[in-house]
Amino acid sequence: MNPFALILGFILFVGSVFYVAAPLRWDEKKLKAKKPIGLTHETMKDNHQAVILALRDLDFDYRASKISEEDYGNLRTALLVRAATSLQIIDETSDARLEKLIQARRKQQSSPSDSAQMQNTPSGNLSCAKCQSPLAVDANFCMKCGTPVQRTFCPHCGKPTLAEDRYCPNCGKSIPQVTQV
């Protein structure tokens, strides 16, 4: 026998053993710590759906006695871990997208036109005289009970005031009270 062929065969054998055993040497923590990079929300949903379908197929194969009970338990556990991981990533990306939408909405609501409307109201928050629910700045009727909104204005500066105000919150002058009979 040729010694060169024996050495080459031995090297190929050792290399193939390491190649085949590589998945067995991976640490589960390292696998969980790796987040998929560059995956979009939609691809993660597709990945999660594929794992769920694989679980369904695995259950079907087990009921059809195509898979042993030991293999079924191991495969099911691995698929459940993958499904939970992908669902967690989907939730995290959904939360991040939701936070971006909330921040955009807050920026939109704090625009100068909104703050000017709030300054035109005496206290910044109007409430219905009948049901005490909050009213919009330009509301003519209460959205909850339908009561007409009665607005009073300062006779000196013309800014809106509340009916029970004795002094204008804008100019500070006295507002004559109308007594109802």
SULFENKA-V339232 format. One record per residue. N is the residue number from 1. RES is the residue in one letter. PHI is phi in radians with two decimals (999 if undefined). PSI is psi in whole degrees, -180 to 180 (NA if undefined). BURIAL is # if it has 24 or more other ideal C-beta (glycine too) atoms within 12 Angstrom, else .. Layout:
((N:RES:PHI:PSI:BURIAL) (N:RES:PHI:PSI:BURIAL))
This chain:
((1:M:999:147:.) (2:N:-1.42:125:.) (3:P:-1.14:-32:.) (4:F:-1.11:-40:.) (5:A:-1.18:-38:.) (6:L:-1.14:-45:.) (7:I:-1.13:-45:.) (8:L:-1.11:-40:.) (9:G:-1.13:-41:.) (10:F:-1.14:-42:.) (11:I:-1.11:-43:.) (12:L:-1.12:-39:.) (13:F:-1.11:-47:.) (14:V:-1.12:-42:.) (15:G:-1.10:-41:.) (16:S:-1.22:-34:.) (17:V:-1.11:-45:.) (18:F:-1.13:-39:.) (19:Y:-1.15:-43:.) (20:V:-1.23:-36:.) (21:A:-1.48:-6:.) (22:A:-1.01:-45:.) (23:P:-1.12:-27:.) (24:L:-1.31:-23:.) (25:R:-1.53:-13:.) (26:W:-1.17:140:.) (27:D:-1.54:136:.) (28:E:-1.08:-36:.) (29:K:-1.12:-39:.) (30:K:-1.14:-38:.) (31:L:-1.17:-40:.) (32:K:-1.26:-32:.) (33:A:-1.25:-26:.) (34:K:-1.32:119:.) (35:K:-1.65:142:.) (36:P:-1.12:126:.) (37:I:-1.69:134:.) (38:G:1.41:9:.) (39:L:-1.53:135:.) (40:T:-1.51:170:.) (41:H:-1.06:-40:.) (42:E:-1.19:-41:.) (43:T:-1.20:-33:.) (44:M:-1.17:-38:#) (45:K:-1.11:-42:.) (46:D:-1.11:-41:.) (47:N:-1.10:-44:.) (48:H:-1.11:-41:#) (49:Q:-1.11:-38:.) (50:A:-1.13:-39:.) (51:V:-1.16:-41:#) (52:I:-1.11:-41:.) (53:L:-1.14:-37:.) (54:A:-1.13:-38:.) (55:L:-1.09:-43:#) (56:R:-1.07:-45:.) (57:D:-1.14:-38:.) (58:L:-1.12:-43:#) (59:D:-1.09:-41:.) (60:F:-1.09:-46:.) (61:D:-1.11:-36:.) (62:Y:-1.18:-43:.) (63:R:-1.16:-28:.) (64:A:-1.49:6:.) (65:S:1.08:33:.) (66:K:-1.56:-17:.) (67:I:-2.23:139:.) (68:S:-1.25:161:.) (69:E:-1.13:-37:.) (70:E:-1.15:-47:.) (71:D:-1.11:-39:.) (72:Y:-1.04:-46:.) (73:G:-1.09:-44:.) (74:N:-1.15:-47:.) (75:L:-1.14:-41:#) (76:R:-1.11:-42:#) (77:T:-1.07:-45:.) (78:A:-1.11:-42:.) (79:L:-1.19:-37:#) (80:L:-1.13:-38:.) (81:V:-1.13:-44:.) (82:R:-1.10:-40:#) (83:A:-1.15:-42:#) (84:A:-1.15:-41:.) (85:T:-1.11:-46:#) (86:S:-1.17:-36:#) (87:L:-1.16:-38:.) (88:Q:-1.14:-42:.) (89:I:-1.14:-40:#) (90:I:-1.08:-43:#) (91:D:-1.11:-41:.) (92:E:-1.11:-43:.) (93:T:-1.21:-34:#) (94:S:-1.14:-42:.) (95:D:-1.09:-41:.) (96:A:-1.12:-42:.) (97:R:-1.14:-39:.) (98:L:-1.14:-41:.) (99:E:-1.09:-40:.) (100:K:-1.10:-42:.) (101:L:-1.12:-40:.) (102:I:-1.13:-45:.) (103:Q:-1.09:-40:.) (104:A:-1.13:-39:.) (105:R:-1.16:-40:.) (106:R:-1.12:-41:.) (107:K:-1.12:-39:.) (108:Q:-1.15:-40:.) (109:Q:-1.28:-25:.) (110:S:-1.61:29:.) (111:S:-1.27:160:.) (112:P:-1.10:-32:.) (113:S:-1.17:-36:.) (114:D:-1.20:-40:.) (115:S:-1.21:-31:.) (116:A:-1.19:-38:.) (117:Q:-1.17:-37:.) (118:M:-1.17:-33:.) (119:Q:-1.27:-26:.) (120:N:-1.26:-21:#) (121:T:-1.54:148:#) (122:P:-1.12:-47:#) (123:S:-1.95:-4:.) (124:G:1.53:-19:.) (125:N:-2.45:112:.) (126:L:-1.61:150:#) (127:S:-2.36:155:#) (128:C:-1.18:139:#) (129:A:-1.22:-27:.) (130:K:-1.56:-53:.) (131:C:-1.89:-3:.) (132:Q:1.11:18:.) (133:S:-1.39:151:.) (134:P:-1.13:146:.) (135:L:-1.99:149:#) (136:A:-1.25:160:.) (137:V:-1.06:-42:.) (138:D:-1.84:23:.) (139:A:-1.28:140:.) (140:N:-1.76:-21:.) (141:F:-2.39:153:.) (142:C:-1.26:133:.) (143:M:-1.29:-20:.) (144:K:-1.57:-50:.) (145:C:-1.95:-12:.) (146:G:1.47:7:.) (147:T:-1.20:135:.) (148:P:-1.13:141:.) (149:V:-1.49:125:#) (150:Q:-1.73:120:.) (151:R:-1.86:140:#) (152:T:-2.09:152:#) (153:F:-2.21:149:.) (154:C:-1.19:130:#) (155:P:-1.24:-15:.) (156:H:-1.61:-47:.) (157:C:-1.95:-15:.) (158:G:1.44:5:.) (159:K:-1.38:150:#) (160:P:-1.19:145:#) (161:T:-2.35:168:#) (162:L:-1.47:157:#) (163:A:-1.13:-31:.) (164:E:-1.57:0:.) (165:D:-1.21:136:#) (166:R:-1.72:-22:.) (167:Y:-2.29:146:.) (168:C:-1.23:128:.) (169:P:-1.24:-15:#) (170:N:-1.59:-53:.) (171:C:-1.80:-17:.) (172:G:1.47:3:.) (173:K:-1.43:158:.) (174:S:-1.22:140:.) (175:I:-1.87:124:#) (176:P:-1.15:134:.) (177:Q:-1.54:135:.) (178:V:-1.68:123:.) (179:T:-1.56:133:.) (180:Q:-1.70:135:.) (181:V:-1.74:NA:.))
